[in-house]
Amino acid sequence: MSRALTEWDGRPFAGTDREWLDRQRTQLEAELLAARLDHLEVRLRGGEPAGTLAELTALLGEHPLAELTALLILALYRSGRQAGALREYDRVRRHLADENALDRLSTTVTVLHGPGGIGCPVW
């Protein structure tokens, strides 16, 4: 999958403004994002958390999705950066609370607080 993702270049149907092509572009970009998420999750579950941090952070800047945030928190935690994972979780929780949004992140990642306030994301 890594090879296929690196083959993707640019925006589909760039420079066109036809309604049908716009819909196709949107669909293809959504499928690319889903494939990138799946690939990152496989790498993360395969024991490569530190290798996913840069890509997760960049993707999160482009697509502020709960799923990406959950993967970033898990990658931070599994990379030995528990404090960073908790800070990211708290940042997103406060952001969602400020917007009066439902905390979608809690459906993806559960944070267990043990003695001393150390958390452990569970996947």
N, C-alpha and C positions, 0 to 999 in steps of 0.2 A: 504494500500500500504506500510505503514511503516513496517509492519510485513514481507511482502514479500521481501522487500529490505534487511532486516536484515538476512533473510534466505540465501541470496547469500553468498557463501563462496569460496574464491580462484578464480583461473583462470580456465575457462572451458577447458577440455581436456589437463590439465597441463601434461607436460612430453612427449607429442606426437609431432611428426613432419611430419605428413601427410598433403599434400597440401589441401585435402578436409576438414580435421579437422581444419586446420589453417583458412580457409575461414569461417567455422562455428564459430570458436572462435571469429574472428573479428566481425562477425555479432552479436553474443550474447553480446559481450562487448559494441558494439554500442547501442544495445537495452537497456542494463542496464544503460548506461549513459543517454539515452533519458528518461527512467523511473525515474531516479534520478532527472533529470532536471524538469520533469513534477511534481514530488512530491514536490520539493523545491518551484516551482512556486505556487502550490496549498497552501502550508503552508504560503508562503509570502502573497498571496492574502487573506488568511484566518486570517490575523492579527498576524502572528507569525514571524515578521522580525528578531528580535534578536536571535531567536532560529535557524535561518538558516545561520547566519554569519559564524560560525566555519566550517560547512560542505561546504558552498560555497567557502570559502577561500581555504580549502583543495582540493576541486575539481578543482578549478582554477589553483592550482599548478600542478595538473596532466594533465589537459586539458585546455589550454589557449584559450577558445572559447569566441566569442563575446557575445553569449547568457548567459554564466556564468557571465561574467563581468557585463552585464546589470542587472542580478538578484542581484549580489553583490551590485551594486550601489543603486538599489532600496531598498535592505534590510538595507544598511547603512543609507539611507535617512529616511526610515520609523522607524528606531531605534533611531532617533533623532541625528544622526551623519552626518549632512548635509555637514560639512567641509570635512569629510572623503570621502563622496560620490563624492564630486567635485574633491578631490585630485585623487581618483581612475579613474574618468572619464578623467581627464587631463593626467594622466600617460598613459592610454591606447591610448588616442588621439595622444599624442606625439610619442608613440611607433609605431603606425600605420603610422603616417606621416614620421617618420624616415625610415621606410621600403618602402615608396612610395606606400603603400597599400591604398585601398579605405577604408574610415571610415565606416566599417560595423556596428559599434556600433550605429551610428547615426540613422540607420534604425530601431533599437530596442528601444533605449532610446532617448528621446528628452530632452535636458536640457534648461529650461527657466531661463534666468538671469533677476532677478527683481532688484529693487532699492537696492543699497548697494552690489551688486554682489552675492546675495544669490540665489542658484539654486534650482530647483524643478524638479526631474525626474518625468515624466508623463508616466503612463503605460496604 
